[in-house]
Amino acid sequence: MSRATRRTPVSIASADTEVTEGRTASRTAIMVAAYRGRASAAADAICSDPWALRLAGPEGEALSHRWDEHSPSMVLWMGLRTRYIDDCVIRALDRGIRQVVILGAGLDTRAARLAREGVAFFEVDQPASQADKRERLSRFDGYPLNAATFVPCDFERDDFVELLETAGLDRDAPTCFVWEGVIYYLAEEAARSTLHRLASEFDPGSLLVFDYLNTNMARSSPRLRDEDLEMKGIVEELGEPMRFGIDDPTPLMAECGYRFIRTVSFDELALQYTGTYARKRFFRFQSMALASESQDNALW
Ligand SMILES: C[S@@+](CC[C@H](N)C(=O)[O-])C[C@H]1O[C@@H](n2cnc3c(N)ncnc32)[C@H](O)[C@@H]1O
């Protein structure tokens, strides 16, 4: 049976999907929040996000369970990714960084979970996704709604640097940038331009942490397993195709102006945080990168 015929279509229509300027609120953000919530609720939880499951709601949970069929390691990956980034942000704050920018924030709750006196959090995302998040947050008590400054922005159309500055970010002070689960959804040009601007238009002591996808996955290589292609197909049906892959980030990061970079694979993170390695996890298309222009806050 061919790969195309084996893929089962999923219904992703949602009557209350927010639409702003022709863009709908991100469905992948809802799915990712559900995974983060499930990872937080696991017996030996690697990460802790007490709001994620409620933010994701039944739609997010259903989407995540639909994805599990093709990628049973996804709960683990989301837990690892969340924990690794949390640890990076905590270390950056311990070093004295007082600004955190979450690019493509979706339903990220770090502004509430990692809040500290004197630290400003900024959340950058498409207007429709931010409107959807505000609406979800308004449905339950206990979340500090003012934890972050919302900066509505489309990386492919708007000037995120200017918008951040207008929102109060000090470009002459070091910033910790989090870019989680976003770069592969962008056109290559927008991804490159964003990296270039992050490296060149902010304080050199700034730090960037992000995850990336290999080119086999981004380009739907015939070398991929059927399960991986099917999983990618579900994301496409959500209207957010994975477009940009990176195999070796070094040339890209050097070209964009970064000098200090470190990458870590899914298997390395799994070993670090769970003490286990399992060949059968088959989740080797995603990795994390940490980058800085100077060594001041490079974290290694
Ligand atoms: C998979 S979600 C990840 C959300 C969040 N970072 C997380 O890990 O939970 C992708 C996010 O990227 C945002 N995004 C995608 N393309 C974007 C663009 N062109 N401009 C701004 N945000 C974008 C979506 O709105 C969505 O919130």
Ligand as a Chemical Component Dictionary entry (heavy atoms), coordinates in Angstrom:
data_LIG
# 
_chem_comp.id                   LIG 
_chem_comp.type                 NON-POLYMER 
_chem_comp.pdbx_formal_charge   0 
_chem_comp.three_letter_code    LIG 
# 
loop_
_chem_comp_atom.comp_id 
_chem_comp_atom.atom_id 
_chem_comp_atom.alt_atom_id 
_chem_comp_atom.type_symbol 
_chem_comp_atom.charge 
_chem_comp_atom.model_Cartn_x 
_chem_comp_atom.model_Cartn_y 
_chem_comp_atom.model_Cartn_z 
_chem_comp_atom.pdbx_ordinal 
LIG C1  C1  C 0  3.564 24.336 17.558 1  
LIG S1  S1  S 1  3.051 25.888 18.137 2  
LIG C2  C2  C 0  4.216 26.073 19.470 3  
LIG C3  C3  C 0  3.730 26.992 20.536 4  
LIG C4  C4  C 0  4.625 27.130 21.752 5  
LIG N1  N1  N 0  5.890 27.730 21.411 6  
LIG C5  C5  C 0  4.807 25.822 22.415 7  
LIG O1  O1  O 0  5.852 25.197 22.250 8  
LIG O2  O2  O -1 3.899 25.412 23.111 9  
LIG C6  C6  C 0  3.643 27.018 16.914 10 
LIG C7  C7  C 0  3.420 28.464 17.261 11 
LIG O3  O3  O 0  4.108 29.263 16.313 12 
LIG C8  C8  C 0  3.269 30.343 15.968 13 
LIG N2  N2  N 0  3.653 30.778 14.611 14 
LIG C9  C9  C 0  3.709 30.015 13.499 15 
LIG N3  N3  N 0  4.016 30.781 12.438 16 
LIG C10 C10 C 0  4.127 32.053 12.901 17 
LIG C11 C11 C 0  4.411 33.302 12.291 18 
LIG N4  N4  N 0  4.599 33.399 10.984 19 
LIG N5  N5  N 0  4.435 34.402 13.086 20 
LIG C12 C12 C 0  4.205 34.323 14.416 21 
LIG N6  N6  N 0  3.953 33.158 15.058 22 
LIG C13 C13 C 0  3.910 32.038 14.303 23 
LIG C14 C14 C 0  1.866 29.771 16.019 24 
LIG O4  O4  O 0  0.873 30.777 16.126 25 
LIG C15 C15 C 0  1.972 28.877 17.236 26 
LIG O5  O5  O 0  1.603 29.534 18.427 27 
# 
loop_
_chem_comp_bond.comp_id 
_chem_comp_bond.atom_id_1 
_chem_comp_bond.atom_id_2 
_chem_comp_bond.value_order 
_chem_comp_bond.pdbx_ordinal 
LIG C1  S1  SING 1  
LIG S1  C2  SING 2  
LIG S1  C6  SING 3  
LIG C2  C3  SING 4  
LIG C3  C4  SING 5  
LIG C4  N1  SING 6  
LIG C4  C5  SING 7  
LIG C5  O1  DOUB 8  
LIG C5  O2  SING 9  
LIG C6  C7  SING 10 
LIG C7  O3  SING 11 
LIG C7  C15 SING 12 
LIG O3  C8  SING 13 
LIG C8  N2  SING 14 
LIG C8  C14 SING 15 
LIG N2  C9  SING 16 
LIG N2  C13 SING 17 
LIG C9  N3  DOUB 18 
LIG N3  C10 SING 19 
LIG C10 C11 SING 20 
LIG C10 C13 DOUB 21 
LIG C11 N4  SING 22 
LIG C11 N5  DOUB 23 
LIG N5  C12 SING 24 
LIG C12 N6  DOUB 25 
LIG N6  C13 SING 26 
LIG C14 O4  SING 27 
LIG C14 C15 SING 28 
LIG C15 O5  SING 29 
# 
